[in-house]
Amino acid sequence: MAQVVLIVGSKSDVAAAKGAVDVLDKFGVSCEPHVCSAHRAPERLRELVRRSENDGARIFITGAGMAAALPGAVASMTTRPVIGLPLAAGALNGIDALLAIAQMPPGIPVATVAINGAANAAYLALEILALSDPGLAGKLAAWRREQSERVDSFD
């Protein structure tokens, strides 16, 4: 059972989304990655979301470029948190994806991170999971302290 399901719209998106898998692995959070297009395989996507929910998925991270329909499509199929990961692609280099993911209609929210911000998508998923997992909350707090200690001072 994966706590986080990562879905990207095409094989060309896999490399840009890998950072999310790496962060989740570092914290011991299970992640199940998939490639599934909202446009080309909508029924397969619907089945993937349904099966993932039945298997205990708590959060979906969805990466898409250009029209970026995937995050909104997944959000329309579940009431679990969906984190949209806009990917740099096409003439607008991800700006179109960022806007498409951020501009969801009322009642179908998608959290949105920066273009190619796979690591932050994973950190946001960790923060959500940590709300009900004290062990994970402790690991995340310790990691944040380590990051703070690594910051160089001006003097």
C-alpha positions in Angstrom: 0.0 0.0 0.0 1.5 3.3 -1.1 0.7 6.4 0.9 1.5 8.7 -2.0 0.6 8.0 -5.7 2.6 9.9 -8.2 1.1 10.2 -11.7 2.6 11.9 -14.7 1.0 12.3 -18.1 3.7 10.8 -20.3 7.0 9.0 -20.1 8.8 12.3 -21.0 7.7 13.6 -17.6 9.2 10.9 -15.5 12.7 12.5 -15.1 11.2 15.8 -14.0 9.1 14.1 -11.3 11.7 11.7 -10.0 12.8 14.2 -7.3 9.5 13.6 -5.5 10.1 9.9 -5.3 13.6 10.5 -4.0 12.4 12.8 -1.2 9.6 10.4 -0.2 12.0 7.5 -0.1 14.4 9.5 2.1 11.6 9.9 4.7 10.5 6.2 4.4 7.1 7.1 2.8 5.9 4.7 0.2 5.2 6.1 -3.3 3.8 4.3 -6.3 4.7 6.1 -9.6 2.5 5.8 -12.7 2.3 7.2 -16.2 -1.2 7.8 -17.3 -2.6 10.5 -19.6 -5.8 12.3 -18.7 -6.5 13.0 -22.4 -5.4 9.7 -24.0 -6.5 7.2 -21.3 -9.3 8.8 -19.1 -10.9 5.5 -18.2 -7.5 4.0 -17.2 -6.9 7.1 -15.1 -10.3 6.7 -13.4 -9.5 3.1 -12.6 -6.0 4.0 -11.3 -7.5 6.6 -8.9 -10.2 4.2 -7.7 -7.8 1.4 -7.2 -5.3 3.6 -5.4 -7.9 4.9 -3.0 -9.0 1.3 -2.3 -5.4 0.3 -1.6 -5.0 3.2 0.9 -3.4 6.0 -1.0 -3.7 9.2 1.1 -2.3 11.8 -1.4 -1.9 12.1 -5.1 1.0 14.1 -6.7 0.2 14.7 -10.4 2.7 16.1 -12.8 1.8 17.6 -16.2 3.0 20.1 -18.7 1.3 22.5 -21.2 -2.5 22.1 -20.8 -1.9 20.3 -17.5 -5.3 18.5 -17.4 -4.1 15.6 -15.3 -4.1 17.3 -11.8 -7.6 18.6 -12.3 -8.9 15.4 -13.7 -7.5 13.4 -10.7 -9.0 16.0 -8.3 -12.4 15.6 -9.9 -12.2 11.8 -9.2 -11.1 11.9 -5.5 -11.6 13.9 -2.3 -8.0 13.1 -1.2 -5.5 15.8 -1.5 -4.0 16.4 -4.9 -0.8 18.2 -5.4 -0.2 19.6 -8.9 3.3 19.6 -10.2 3.5 21.9 -13.3 6.3 20.7 -15.7 8.3 22.8 -18.0 7.2 21.9 -21.6 6.1 23.6 -24.8 6.5 27.2 -25.9 5.7 28.7 -22.5 8.1 26.4 -20.6 5.6 25.5 -17.9 3.9 28.8 -17.3 0.7 27.5 -19.0 0.8 24.4 -16.8 1.3 26.4 -13.7 -1.7 28.6 -14.5 -3.9 25.7 -15.6 -3.2 23.8 -12.3 -3.7 26.9 -10.1 -7.0 28.0 -11.7 -9.3 25.1 -10.6 -13.0 25.7 -10.1 -14.4 26.1 -6.6 -14.8 22.8 -4.8 -12.1 20.9 -6.8 -8.9 22.2 -5.3 -5.4 21.3 -6.4 -2.4 22.4 -4.4 0.2 23.8 -6.7 4.0 23.9 -6.4 6.6 25.6 -8.6 7.4 24.6 -12.2 9.5 21.4 -11.9 9.1 21.6 -8.1 9.0 17.8 -7.6 10.9 17.9 -4.3 8.5 20.6 -2.9 5.5 18.5 -4.0 6.9 15.6 -1.9 7.7 17.9 1.1 4.1 19.2 1.0 2.8 15.6 0.9 5.1 14.8 3.9 3.6 17.8 5.8 0.1 16.6 5.1 0.9 13.0 6.2 2.7 14.3 9.3 -0.5 15.8 10.6 -1.6 12.2 11.6 1.8 10.6 12.0 3.9 11.8 14.9 7.0 9.8 13.8 7.0 11.4 10.4 6.4 14.8 12.0 9.5 14.3 14.1 11.6 13.3 11.1 10.4 16.3 9.2 11.1 18.7 12.1 14.6 17.2 12.5 15.2 17.6 8.8 14.1 21.3 9.0 16.4 21.9 11.9 19.3 20.4 9.9 18.5 22.7 7.0 18.4 25.7 9.3 21.8 24.8 10.7 23.3 24.6 7.2 22.4 28.2 6.4 25.5 30.3 6.4 25.3 33.5 8.4 26.3 36.9 7.0 29.0 37.6 9.5 
